[in-house]
Amino acid sequence: MELHGLLGTSDGYAVADSFALYQIATGHTPAASSLKAAISAREFRLVIPSVTFAVSCAMRTCWDEYCTKGHQFGTGTSVQSLVDRGGVDILELSPDEAVSAGKLYARCADQRVEGAEVLAACHASRLAQARGALLLSTRRAAYCYPASVGSSGRIGVI
């Protein structure tokens, strides 16, 4: 699968939220498998906030209630393995970016959209915005980006 067609961009990297990182690390979908292969071949890079890494390591399933695939225990091992092979940069947000992500999370919490995955989404969104990068996510993660809060920038759904 050609990455430009898959992602709609020819950028050599993107920021992933915890749902996208889970899917890529486990090769959960055809698109995720293609990205995993491209990352392993050094044709593409993922940039993730450390919060995203931590939350993805803790995920037990893809959270898609319509998913018929089996979910392995210990996804953290798959995520760690993806990072260890290279092609994934774990970054800390700057203090200003972290404050911005925290304010975004507070707006989500005001709408009763809360949880570790939402906090990770706020961090990923702000990192993508700061870098002018594509944000990779999944359909299931849409609730992490409430419409009234919005996510500035481009989102690629895998």
N, C-alpha and C positions, 0 to 999 in steps of 0.2 A: 504494500500500500504506500503510495507516494505521500510524503508528509505534507506538502503544500495542499494537496487535495483534501487530506484528512483534517488539517488544522486551519486551512484558509489563509495561511501566512507562510512566508519563506524565511522567517526569523529562525535562527539556529538554536533558539532556546525558548522556554516558557516557564512560568511560575505555576506550580500545581498546588491545589488544595488537598486536604487529607483524603477525600473521597477519590480524587484522581490518582493520587500517589498509591493508595491501596490497590486500585484497579490496575495500574501500570505494574506495580511490584508483583502482583499475582497473575498478570496476564489474563485478567478476568473477562475481557471483551476482545474482539478482533482488533479494534482500534488501539486498545491498551497494549495488546501483544505487539502490534507494529511499533508503537512508541518505545516499548521495552527493548525491542531488537535494535531500533535506531540509537537508543541511548547506549546500549552495549557495544555497538559498532562505532561509537563516538561521532555519529552523524547528527546528534541532537543532544541538548543538555537540559536538565531540569534544574530550576532554582527553587528552593523551598525554605520557608522560615523554619526555625528549630521547633516551634510549636506544632507546625504541620507534621514534622517528622515524628514527634512524640505521640500525637493523636493517631496517626496512621499505624504506628506500631501497636497501639492498644485496640484497634478495630478488630472485631471478631467476624464481621460479615460486611457485605457491601451495603447493607441496610435497604436494599431494594426488595420490597415485599413481593414483587412479581418475578424475582430471579429464581430460576430453577437449578442453578449450578450449586454444587457442593462447596462449602466453605471450610477451608482448612483451619485447624487450631494453630495458634502461634504465628499469626501474620507478621508480627514484628521481625521474625527471622527473614521473611521474604523481603520486607522493606529494608532491613539492614544489609542484606545481600546485594540488593540493587544499588544502594549507596556505596558499599564497599567496592563494587566493580568499577566505579568511576562514572562520570557523566552526570552526577547529581551534586549540586552545591548546596550545602545547608548554611543559611545566613541568619544573622541576628539583625533585627530591624534597628535603625538608628533610634535614639530617644524620641525624636519628633515623629517618626513613623510609628513607633510603639504607642505613643500618646494618641495619635490619629486612629490606630487600630482599636485602642481601648475605648475611644469615644464612639466609634462605629459599633463596637460590641454593646455599649451602654444603650445606644439607640435600638439595637436588636432586642436587648433585654426589656426595654420599655414596651416592646410589642410581644413580649413573652416568647421570644425566640432565643433560647439559651442552650448552653452546653459546650463541652470542650470542642466539638467539631465546628460550632458556630464561631467560637473564639479563634480557632485555627483558620477558618474561612476569612475572618476579618483581617488577620495578619497576612494571609496570602493575597487578599485583595489589595491591601495597602502596599505590599511589596511589588506586586505587578504594576500598580499605578505609579509608584516611585520610579520603576525601571522602564516604564512605557512598554511593558511586555504583555503578551497574551497570558490570560489566566485560564488554566485547565481545570475543569470541573466535570461533574456528572449530572444527569437529570435528577437523580435522587437528592443531590445536594442543593437543589434550588431553594429549599426552605431556609438555607443559611444566608440567603441574599434577598431579604424581604424587599418587595417592590418600592415601598416608601423610603427605605434606607438606600437602596440602589447600590450598584457597584460600578464605579466609573472605570472605563476602559473596556477592553475586549475580553470576552469569555468564549473559550472553545470547549464544547461539550464532547466528551469521549465516551 
